[in-house]
């Protein structure tokens, strides 16, 4: 089982509920595979808060995969990629590129996202968009690769 934690990066007032809609669809996707949800947290779209929460979620022994949802656009408040880059030890650009390439075939606007994927202390961290259809397309494009990424990050497979 891949122990999965969610971090919702909350948008400004007036867009509440968008992240929850995205999470419902994302959880349905994960239900198809070897994933078990072990944590869910929400944080304001502020770089220091996102960074701190990502560290807490990835530094324990109970999580293999952290999926963040939101804050990866090109708006001024979108700081999740910067916070993630400050936290990860190694970037996994191929997964982020695959999300934009594959999901972009049906949803060209995903090219405007800046999500990153990386590893911290053996935990894979993946940034996903907040918009439900983009988040689901992005996650679906890498879903079959995530168990291998987690195994490699944990040191139980060759990469």
C-alpha positions in Angstrom: 0.0 0.0 0.0 1.1 3.6 -0.8 0.3 5.7 2.3 -0.9 9.0 0.9 -1.4 12.4 2.5 -3.3 15.3 1.0 -2.4 18.9 1.4 -5.1 21.3 0.1 -3.7 24.8 -0.5 -6.7 27.0 0.1 -7.6 29.7 -2.4 -8.7 33.2 -1.3 -12.2 33.8 -0.1 -14.9 33.4 -2.7 -13.5 30.2 -4.2 -14.2 27.9 -1.3 -15.3 24.5 -2.2 -13.3 24.2 -5.4 -10.5 22.3 -3.8 -13.0 19.9 -2.1 -14.6 19.1 -5.5 -11.1 18.4 -6.9 -10.3 16.1 -3.9 -13.5 14.0 -4.4 -12.5 13.1 -7.9 -8.8 12.6 -7.0 -9.8 10.3 -4.2 -11.9 8.2 -6.6 -8.9 7.9 -8.9 -6.7 6.7 -6.0 -9.3 4.1 -5.0 -8.4 2.2 -8.1 -4.9 1.4 -6.9 -2.7 0.5 -4.0 -3.3 3.8 -2.2 -4.6 4.4 1.3 -5.2 7.9 2.7 -3.5 8.5 6.0 -3.7 12.3 6.4 -5.5 15.3 5.1 -4.6 18.9 5.9 -5.4 22.3 4.5 -3.3 25.4 4.6 -3.6 29.0 3.4 -1.8 29.8 0.1 1.2 31.3 1.8 4.7 30.0 1.0 6.0 29.7 4.6 2.9 27.8 5.7 2.9 25.4 2.7 6.7 24.8 3.2 6.2 24.0 6.9 3.2 21.7 6.3 5.1 19.8 3.5 8.0 19.3 5.9 5.8 17.9 8.7 4.0 15.6 6.3 7.1 14.2 4.7 9.4 14.0 7.7 7.5 11.3 9.7 7.4 7.6 9.0 3.8 7.2 8.1 3.6 8.7 4.6 5.0 7.6 1.2 3.3 10.1 -1.0 2.1 13.7 -0.5 -0.3 15.1 -3.0 -0.8 18.9 -2.8 -3.8 20.4 -4.5 -3.8 24.0 -5.5 -1.5 27.1 -5.6 0.4 26.1 -8.8 -0.9 28.6 -11.3 0.7 31.9 -12.4 -1.2 34.1 -10.1 0.6 36.2 -7.5 -0.7 34.2 -4.6 0.2 30.8 -6.2 3.3 29.8 -4.1 3.1 26.0 -3.9 5.9 25.3 -6.4 8.3 27.6 -4.6 7.5 26.1 -1.2 7.9 22.6 -2.7 11.3 23.4 -4.2 12.5 24.7 -0.8 11.5 21.4 0.8 12.5 18.7 -1.7 16.0 17.2 -1.8 15.7 16.0 -5.4 13.4 17.0 -8.2 11.6 14.5 -10.5 11.0 16.6 -13.5 9.8 13.8 -15.8 6.6 13.3 -13.8 5.8 17.0 -13.8 6.5 17.1 -17.5 4.4 14.0 -18.2 1.4 15.6 -16.3 1.6 18.7 -18.4 2.2 16.8 -21.7 -0.5 14.1 -21.3 -3.1 16.1 -19.5 -2.4 19.0 -21.9 -3.7 16.9 -24.9 -7.2 17.3 -23.6 -6.7 20.4 -21.4 -4.3 22.9 -23.0 -4.7 25.3 -20.1 -2.6 23.0 -18.0 0.4 24.5 -19.7 -0.2 27.5 -17.4 0.5 25.4 -14.3 3.9 25.3 -12.6 3.6 22.2 -10.4 6.7 20.2 -9.5 7.4 16.7 -8.3 10.2 15.8 -6.0 11.5 13.7 -3.1 12.1 14.5 0.5 13.4 11.9 2.9 12.0 9.1 0.7 8.6 10.7 0.3 7.4 11.7 -3.1 5.7 15.1 -3.3 3.4 15.9 -6.2 1.8 19.3 -6.9 -1.6 19.2 -8.6 -3.9 22.0 -9.8 -6.9 23.0 -7.8 -9.3 22.9 -10.7 -11.0 19.5 -10.6 -10.8 18.4 -14.2 -7.1 19.6 -14.5 -6.2 17.9 -11.2 -7.8 14.6 -12.2 -6.2 14.6 -15.7 -2.8 15.4 -14.2 -3.0 12.7 -11.6 -4.4 10.1 -14.0 -1.4 10.7 -16.3 1.1 9.6 -13.7 -1.0 7.3 -11.5 0.5 4.1 -12.8 4.0 5.4 -12.2 3.6 6.6 -8.6 4.0 3.2 -6.9 7.4 2.7 -8.7 8.4 6.3 -7.9 7.6 5.7 -4.2 9.5 2.3 -4.2 12.5 4.0 -5.8 12.4 6.9 -3.4 12.3 4.5 -0.5 15.3 2.6 -1.9 13.5 -0.6 -2.7 13.8 -0.4 -6.5 16.4 0.7 -9.0 15.7 4.0 -10.7 
